[in-house]
Amino acid sequence: QVQLEESGGGLVQAGGSLRLSCTEFGRTFSGYAKGWFRRAPGKEREFVAADDRRTGATYYADSVKGRFTISRDAAKNTVDLQMNNLKFEDTAVYYCAAGVVADTDERAYNYWGQGTQVTVSS
């Protein structure tokens, strides 16, 4: 029905930038919300950013606010995460998710991508 695929991960030095992209395949309605989550080694998966197409609202974790930007590209049918001024602590597997309503809780999302690795070196 719905498949999400992340791309754009890789290795970057601290202070550098990466742009992640989440592509949705399938025409089944997955909800108005798109979110980005991440799981660092040995840590719980945590909320990063979300966008609600219905309300136009965006949400960011305090740890990434001012550095990361979530956006939609309607022409490409993608949801992107621009990550600037990356820190070592940003190293994680980043996941794209889709759901009905944007939320910081991962349980609000029904569809998930497989994740893309982001590694920030010093």
Secondary structure as the mmCIF struct_conf table of DSSP 4:
data_model
#
loop_
_struct_conf.conf_type_id
_struct_conf.id
_struct_conf.beg_label_comp_id
_struct_conf.beg_label_asym_id
_struct_conf.beg_label_seq_id
_struct_conf.end_label_comp_id
_struct_conf.end_label_asym_id
_struct_conf.end_label_seq_id
STRN STRN1 GLN A 3 SER A 7
STRN STRN2 GLY A 10 GLN A 13
TURN_TY1_P TURN_TY1_P1 ALA A 14 GLY A 15
STRN STRN3 LEU A 18 PHE A 25
BEND BEND1 GLY A 26 THR A 28
BEND BEND2 TYR A 32 TYR A 32
STRN STRN4 ALA A 33 ARG A 39
TURN_TY1_P TURN_TY1_P2 PRO A 41 GLY A 42
BEND BEND3 LYS A 43 LYS A 43
STRN STRN5 GLU A 46 ASP A 52
TURN_TY1_P TURN_TY1_P3 ARG A 53 THR A 55
STRN STRN6 THR A 58 TYR A 60
TURN_TY1_P TURN_TY1_P4 ASP A 62 ARG A 67
STRN STRN7 PHE A 68 ASP A 73
TURN_TY1_P TURN_TY1_P5 ALA A 74 ASN A 77
STRN STRN8 THR A 78 MET A 83
BEND BEND4 ASN A 85 ASN A 85
HELX_RH_3T_P HELX_RH_3T_P1 PHE A 88 ASP A 90
STRN STRN9 ALA A 92 GLY A 99
BEND BEND5 VAL A 100 VAL A 101
BEND BEND6 THR A 104 ASP A 105
HELX_RH_3T_P HELX_RH_3T_P2 GLU A 106 ALA A 108
STRN STRN10 TYR A 109 TRP A 112
STRN STRN11 THR A 116 SER A 121
#
